[in-house]
Amino acid sequence: MKSPRIVVVGSSNTDMVVKSERLPAPGETVTGGQFLMAAGGKGANQAVAAARLGADVTFVAKVGSDVFGEQAIAGYRKEGIRTDFILRDPQNATGVALILVDQKGENLISVASGANHALSPDDVRRAAEPIRAADVVVLQLEIPLETVAAAAAIAAEAGVPVILDPAPAPDGPLDLALLRNVTCVKPNETEAERLTGVAVRDEDSARRAAARLLASGVRWAVITLGAKGALWMEGERSGLVGGLRVEAVDSTAAGDAFSGALACGLARKQPLDEAVRFATVVAALSVTRLGAQPSLPSSEEVERFRATLPGSW
């Protein structure tokens, strides 16, 4: 079967992770942690997630002319990701994320965006050919909003479905002109509340938030609810895919694992509810391992994990 073609436009970071017994309070030092350095960034994580699940992935991004940028590009090539449209920026450093993780898998993240914020609409327009030829385009908000909008417009004009992961969470509604070019918006609870003004606390409030997102012009809304699973809405249809109980080690890349898997499912023409179920399985598996990209599973690992689950999965 032909591999789905996915273009991810987004951020590339180097993640520096410290896992400790607990997260420090402001002004406090917590010692005895475990250190890990790995490739990260929401765009990169989603590109790697999709590639490991069997997609033909092109990544559009910008990194610095530094050792972190060199390592990142080498890593993407090793994953089989097309890197022709990853640009080197001589003025800005590669993005860096400092991540603290506790024993329960909860995390705090601080990001120095660097070259990510220099990725321009013109940079994206240079990648118009693979965007127009894609089965799905995936976007996030760790790059300038005008760059996100340019990518969405190119894809929509060519009839290519667009998934927008609105993270980090904006402070209010997104521009309606952007959302009209988005096929599926995939916020978590916090992001959904900021986008819609609806406090997402349970299935009913998630459904109200999803309805507001659809009213803004998107075709599908998927709101991830952490351990409670994910709510999806398509026109008058909606449903909740419950979460899976796993021993959480690090939730840093759970949302990105979900987005990459959702893109694969939709690119393979799965119905929305089936794609959300697949993405839920992939995200659950990812939280059982430490690190962002190191936690992202292969399609073979997902199938082995699925074989251990009840039949409905």
N, C-alpha and C positions, 0 to 999 in steps of 0.2 A: 504494500500500500504506500502511496506517495506521501512523503513527509509534509505536514502543513507548513506553510511559509508564514512566519511571524516576524514583524519588524517591531523592535522596542526602541523608543526614543526616550532617553532619560539620563540619569546620573550614574557616575562611576566613582566610588570612594574606596579608600583603604580603611578597613575597620580595625580598631585597636580595642580589644575586649578584655575586661577584667571580671572574672567571676568570683564573688565573695559570698560568705555566709548570708550577709544581708546588705542592703543598699545603705550608704552613709546618709546621715542627716546633714543639712547645711552646716558647713564648718567642721564636720567630723571626718576623721581618717579611719578607715577600716582596713586592717592589714590581713595578710595571709591569703591573698587572692591568687587565682590561677590566670595567667596571661595568654592571650591568643591574638595573633595578627592575621587578618585574612582579607581577601577582596570583598567589597560590599558596594553599597549604593542601591537605592530602590530599583533604578533602571537595570543595573547590572545583575542584581539578584533575580529579577524577573526574566531577563534574557537567559541566564544560566539555568533557571528552573525549567523554562520551556525547552531549552536545548537538551537537557538531561532526560526530558520526557519524550524526546524523539522528534522535536520540531526542527525545521531548517530556519535558523534565526539570524537576522541581520541586526546589529546593534549600532544605533546612531548616538554618539556621545562626544564629550570633549574631556581630555585629561591634560595634565601638565607635562612639560618637557623635563621630567624628573624620574627617579628610579621607581617611584610608586606607579607612574603612568606606564613605564616600560613593563613592569611586572603585571599590571592589569591587562594590557593588550596581549601579552604572552599567555596569560591564563585564559582569556576568552578564546584565543586560537586553539588552545589545548582542548577546550570544550566543544570545538567545532563551530563556533560562532563566527560569522562573517564580520570582519573588522575594517572593511574598506572605508567606512564612514565614521570611524573614531578619529577625531582630530587631535593634534598636539598643540597646546597653548604655551608659547614661550613666556608669557607675562604672568600667568596664574598657576599656582600649584595644583596638583591632583587633589580632589576632595578627600577629606579625612573625617571619620566618625569615631568619637570616643564613646564606648559603650560599657556601662556597668550592669552586671547581671547578678541576681541573688539566687539562693538555692531553690526557690520556687519557679525560677524561669522568668520572673518579672525583670524589666530593664529600664534604665535611664539612658538617653542618647543625646549627645551634643555633636553638631556637625559644623565643620568649616568647609563651605561649599566649593571654594576655589574655582577651578576651571568649569565646573558645572554651570555656574551662573554666567559664563561667557558663551555658552552654546546658543547660537542666534537663529532667527528664522531663516536667514540666508544659508546657514549651515544645513538646516533641515531641507531646504529646497534643493540642495545638491543631491540629496538622497531621495528625490521624488520618484525616480524610476522603481527602486525596490518597494517603496511605500505603495505605489499604485499596483504593483504586482502581488502584494501580500494577500493572505487569507484573513489576517487580523493584524491591526496595529495596536500596540500597548503604550500608554502614556501615564506619567505621574507628575507631581508638582515640585520636584527637587531641581527643576530647571526653570528658566524664565517663563512666565505665563504666555507671553506673546509667541514663544517658541513652541509651546504646547499647542496653542491655537493654530499656528501655521501647519504643524504636522496633522492635526485633526482635519483641517480644511482640505489638504491635499488628499488624504484618505477618503473623506466623505465625497469629494468631487468624483473620485474613481469608483465609488460604491463599495469601498472596503470598510468592514466593521471596525469600530474603534472602541477599545476598553480604556476607560480613565479610572485610575486609582488616585483619588483626590487626597494624596498624602505627600508632605505634611499637611495637616488640616488647615484650610483657609479660614479667615476670620468671619466670613459671611458667604452669601450665595455666589456661585460662579457666574461669569458672564453668560447670558442666554445665547449669544451668538456662538460661543464655544460649545455649549451643551447641545445645541441643535446638530452639531457635527459628531456627537458622541452617541454610540449605539448602546453601550453598557457602562454605567457608573458604579464603582465598587468601593464605597466607603466603609470604615468600621463605625462603631457606635458614636465615638466622639466626632468623627468627621461628618457623619450624617446629621448630627445635632447642629454643628456649625453651618452646614449647607442649608438646612431646612428650618432651623429654629425649633424642631421637635426634639425633646429630650428622650433619647432612646434608652429605655430601661427594661423592656420586655418585648414579646412578639407583637403585641397590639401597637405599641408605640413605634416599633420598627416598621410595621406595615403602613402606619400613617406617614412616616418619613419617606418611605419608598414611593408612596402615592404622590407626594409633593415633588420628588425627583422626576417621576414620569411626567408630571404636569409641566415641568420645565423644558421638556422636549426630548429627553432620552427615551429609547425604546425599552430598555431593561434596567432594573436596579437590583443590585445584590448588596445587602448590608451584612457584614460579618459581625458576629456577636461573641467572639472569643470562644470559650469552652461550651457555650450554648449553641454554637453552630452558625448557620447563615440563613437569612431570609431573602428569598428572591421574588421579584414581581415582574410580570410581563402582561401588559394590558389589564384585563380583569382577573387574570390568574395570578396566584401567589402561593407560596409554600415555605415551610421551615425545614431545612435539613439539619437535624440535630448534630451536636458535636460528638466526637469520639473521646472516650476516656483513655488517656495515655499518661505516662510519667514524664511531666514536662521538665526539660533541662534548660532550654533557652528558647524564648518566643520571638527573638529578634527578627527572624526572616519568615515568620508564619504568614503574615499578610502577603509578602512577595511570592512565597511558594504557592499560595492560593491564587494570586493573580496570574502567575505563569501557567499554572495548571488550568485555570479557567480559560485562558487564551487558547491553550491546546485543545480543550474540549470543544470550544466554539468553532475553532478553525477546522476541526474534524466534523463539523455540522451536527454535533450532539445537541439535543434540546437543552434549553437553559437549565432545567432542574437536574438533568443528568450531568451537565458540565459542573454545576455547583456541587453535586455529590462527589464527583471525582476530585475537585479542588479541595473539598473538606478532608478527604483521605490524605491527599498530598501534604496539606498544611499540618495535619495531626502528626504525620510521620516526621515532619521537619522539626517540630518542637522537642523531639526526643534526643536531639543532638546539639552540641555546642557550636556556636559560630553561625554566620549568615550563610554564605555560599557553601561552606563545608556541610551544612545541615540539609541541603537540597537533595532530594532522592532521585535516583534513576528510575526509568520506567520499570525495570526488572525488580527493583526494591519495592516499588509501589505495588506491583502485582503480588509479590510474596507477602507483603503486609495485608493486602486485601484478602488473601486466601485465609488469613487467621480471623477475619471478621465475620459476623453473621451474614446470612445470604443476601439481605437487602442492600448490602454495600457492594 
